[in-house]
Amino acid sequence: MDPEKTAPFELGRGEDACLLLHGFTGSPWDVRPLGEALAARGLYVRAIQLPGHCTTPESLLCVGHQDWERAAVHALLSLRGYRRVFVAGLSMGALLSLKLAADYPEQVQGLALVAPALRFRGPHMWLLKRLRHRRLLERLKPWVFKSGTDISDPAVLAEAPILPAFPSARLQDMWELQDAVMDALPRVRCPTLVAVAEQDHVVDPEGGRVLARGLIASSRVRFISLKDGFHIIPRDRGGPLLASEVGSFFDRVRERMARSEDPRASPRRPAAG
C-alpha cells in the first residue's frame, strides 16, 4: 500500500475533536474526505492507522482485535485535553467506535457509525461464522486475496490503495469484535448517527438497523440509508451527503451541550423565605 496515501493524518483546529477509525484492511485514506469536512466545521480531526494495517498482508499475521481496541483507546485518551470528543468509524472502525463509547462514556460525546461491520454479506460468511470454532477456513484457505475494494465511482476506485490479501485467521477477530459490540450496545449513552449504504457488497445494511434499534440507552439515535455508493461511503458517491449528515449531527450535539453548559441558561432557584 502507498505509504503516503495511507498515512495517519491530523486536520483542523478547535476546542472540540473527532477521532476517525478506518476499517479492516483499510486505511486513513478511506475516511479522509469525512475528516476534511469535519475540520472545515471547526473540529480538530485525528485519523490513526490500526495495528497491522497499511503495509503488507504479513503485518496482519500477529495482531488481532485486542490490538486494534488498544490502539483506539490510546488515541481516544490522547484527546483528553479537548472540550468535547466525537468518534466516527467506518466498517470495523464503527465497531471499535461503539466499544469506545461503551467503555469510556465520559470521554465520548457523540458517535458516527458508517457502514458498521456487524454482519457480513451473504450466506457463505454466515455459515463460516457459525462454524468458526472448527477453524475450517484457516486450515483450508489461510489467505484471503483481494483485487479491489467496494467503491462504485470508477475514478476513485482506480486511485484506491488496496491490501492484496489478509490472513483468514483475522476473520475470527472480526467475529469476536461483532459479538463484543452486541454485548456493549446497551451501555452506549451518547448521541449516535448510524449510516449505511443500500448497495453495500461487504456488510449487510440490516446490521446498521440492528445497532440503531439496540442503542436503547443512547440519548439520541439517527439512522440514514444512502442510495448512492458502496461500502467505502466517505470516498464514494454518497460521501458528500454523509459528510453533511455527520457534520450537522455533531454540530447539533455541540450546540445542545453548549446551551446546557451556559450558566445563563440555568433556571433561577426561588429565593429562600
C-alpha positions, 0 to 999 in steps of 0.5 A: 500500500502507498505509504503516503496515501495511507498515512495517519493524518491530523486536520483542523483546529478547535476546542472540540475533536473527532477521532476517525477509525478506518476499517479492516484492511483499510486505511486513513485514506478511506475516511479522509474526505469525512475528516476534511469536512469535519475540520472545515466545521471547526473540529480538530480531526485525528485519523490513526492507522490500526495495528497491522494495517497499511503495509503488507498482508504479513503485518496482519499475521500477529495482531488481532482485535485486542490490538486494534481496541488498544490502539483506539483507546490510546488515541481516544485518551490522547484527546483528553485535553479537548472540550468535547470528543466525537468518534466516527468509524467506518466498517470495523472502525464503527465497531471499535467506535461503539466499544469506545463509547461503551467503555469510556462514556465520559470521554465520548460525546457523540458517535458516527457509525458508517457502514458498521461491520456487524454482519457480513454479506451473504450466506457463505460468511454466515455459515463460516461464522457459525462454524468458526470454532472448527477453524475450517477456513484457516486450515483450508484457505489461510489467505484471503486475496483481494483485487479491489475494494467496494467503491462504485465511482470508477475514478476513485476506485482506480486511485484506491490503495488496496491490501492484496490479501489478509490472513483468514485467521483475522476473520475470527477477530472480526467475529469476536469484535461483532459479538463484543459490540452486541454485548456493549450496545446497551451501555452506549449513552451518547448521541449516535448517527448510524449510516449505511449504504443500500448497495453495500457488497461487504456488510449487510445494511440490516446490521446498521438497523440492528445497532440503531434499534439496540442503542436503547440507552443512547440519548439520541439515535439517527439512522440514514440509508444512502442510495448512492455508493458502496461500502467505502461511503466517505470516498464514494458517491454518497460521501458528500451527503454523509459528510453533511449528515455527520457534520450537522449531527455533531454540530447539533450535539455541540450546540445542545451541550453548549446551551446546557453548559451556559450558566445563563441558561440555568433556571433561577432557584426561588429565593429562600423565605 
